[in-house]
């Protein structure tokens, strides 16, 4: 009996403790497309060095998933999408606070740990040593949709269909390729340029003309109303420093 | 530098869930053990359902149920989800504990004039201590391991819903294998220790009585 009461007191202490540990006023929750993972880490570091009273919380995932969540009022302040289509739909649903700001164009590459994709280009996928090809899920990941388009452009889609393994987002796709579980991955240039992948393997740029462009943009969401930190971060993305970081990770204009 | 927040969130969720489950499950298990209602099998099946259902099914229904009240993407929402997810792990040990008690024990207490409540608190519960411990420990450990449901209704928000199980998944996706294996090792060690304690305690309590 006394044990029960002491547990109850601990529980009450924890619960009341959690109420006082509310998030600090300047907290910004950012939903970022998975291809921005490494670029975002650099952006947040650069931003926080200048304004360390604003805490940026980052969640990475596929743009389509974030679109679904934000449509259902997920508490994100800013949404960075790998495809302008998603923020545009949110704008129509009146979920946005400010106009969409484009920040660059993404690019698709073939990446492999063991092979050099630049030798054969797209035909690398037809090699017999390639048994698994990783792509992002075309249903909700923009890079997956473009990968499918490129494959169909080169008339390789039906030939390599059984070899395809689907990553939940472009990050997981890159991870499949980086461990060698997939012999080749069709991933984002921004991920291929990351320190982890640069030293692990080689990439080949897939000609952008073979798929729809990956025009990327970010938008402030309704949840950010009154959140000065969010607006400051959004303004920072337009600065020269931020543009340089994005350019370094391959987000050309 | 390990980020301890996901581990702390997981432990907090497991603790709160376990305490709440204890409060809910004792009356529930008591009723299932001693009442004579006909529909008990249905209730028992419903309670055991989360053990068998794929977590994504549970997550799917919870998403639909919790969305209107804006509890999705919140820690409170995760607590509610965990109550369903870990319910069988508290109720079933308690239920088998109650059922294994000789009926004479309860009846003796009644004939001595004790109320149902006093009997429960002073006679029955102290005699099913191993089951109580098993229930508490298993619900706690099971909630720590929650992944599928949290992935569907949590939103992976750092500091609020990014539990340790999700953090491992995140670090793997970002190719931070060192960080992922640190979390994995901590959780592995914890789960193993917990099960070791449960088995040691149960073996101790089920030692054959040298006097009987």
Interface residues (C-beta under 8 A of the other chain):
Chain A: X1 X7 X8 X10 X11 X14 X15 X18 X23 X29 X34 X37 X57 X58 X59 X60 X61 X69 X72 X73 X74 X75 X169 X171 X172 X174 X175 X178 X196 X197
Chain B: X12 X15 X16 X19 X22 X67 X70 X72 X73 X75 X121 X122 X155 X156 X157 X158 X159 X162 X170 X172 X173 X174 X175
